[in-house]
Amino acid sequence: MRPFEIILIKKFVSFRTFFLTTFLLTTFLLTTMSIFLANTSLADNHTQINPLFLHEGQLLSTKRTFCVQFQEQAMQWTCAHHERFIPRTPTAEELAEMLLNQGNDYYEMDNYAKAENLYRQALKVQPEVAETWLTLARFYSDLNRDADALQILQHSLQRIPENAEIHHETGLLQVRLRRLSKAIVSLAKAAILAPENPHYSYVYGIAMNSYQRPEEALDILQKAFQLHPDNKEILRALIAINQEMNNNSGALKYAEKLLQLNPDDDSVKNFVRLLKSGQ
């Protein structure tokens, strides 16, 4: 059978028909091989065996062994080939990922209606996964539909109440909507749930300072600094808040720690000199 004929069979014949056709082809090859073996020498481990030097029983036994081995290999090839064409139902994770990727593609093409529909389909497939909720919420936020985004995040917290990232995103959105007191609660929850993430504590501390509670902001940031002593973001916030409180000694302490992390940074060197000269 020619290669292009096999391709046509794969494309236009059902999977069962393809399996049957391949099986019939295997049977034909077996028959042809049997005829060939009856009239030619047999190969065994690259050694030619002449049937004239074999008794009739030995010849038949050798032919039978070879045919059985050939049939087993042919059937393995047939079954493996058949399995390649059996359709597999994607998992919920795979389907959700596919829908999200398609939604992203339509978003890039400015087809927002189609993108929104695909994001919502992904949400129905995997409602227990934070990323599906966050993707839809960020989509609304990018379109300046902050109220819709906040509603999505609030619904997500009913299903996944202990997810730090969702609480953090909720807090940021509440800041944008000027709901600072509620934002403080959301940002605090994120920092408590994920102390290993220094950025959550940093944003929480900055929000507290913006809410005119600098002492509490310093306390939050100092605790975060103890967990993450190499975090420059937290150090800069501690320096800034201490300066705002006219606490130059406190600002200098953290500025010197920042200089240890950036010994070649001229701006930090100059800042430390400035603070020292002001004491």
Buried (B, 14 or more C-beta within 10 A) or exposed (E): EEEEEBEEBEEEEEBEEBBEBBBEBBEEEBEEBBEEBEEEEBEEEEEEBEBEEBEEEEBEEBBEEBBEEBBEEBEEEBEEBBEEEEEEEEEEEEBBBBBBEBBBEBBEEEBBEBBBBBBBBBBEBBBEBBBBBBBBBBBBBEBEBBEBBBEBBEBBBEEBEEBBBBBBBBBBBBBBBEBBEBBBEBBBBBBEBBBEBBBBBBBBBBBBBBBEBBEBBBEBBBBBBEEBEEBBBBBBBBBBBBBEBEBBEBBBBBBBBBBEEEEEEEEBBEBBEEBEEEE
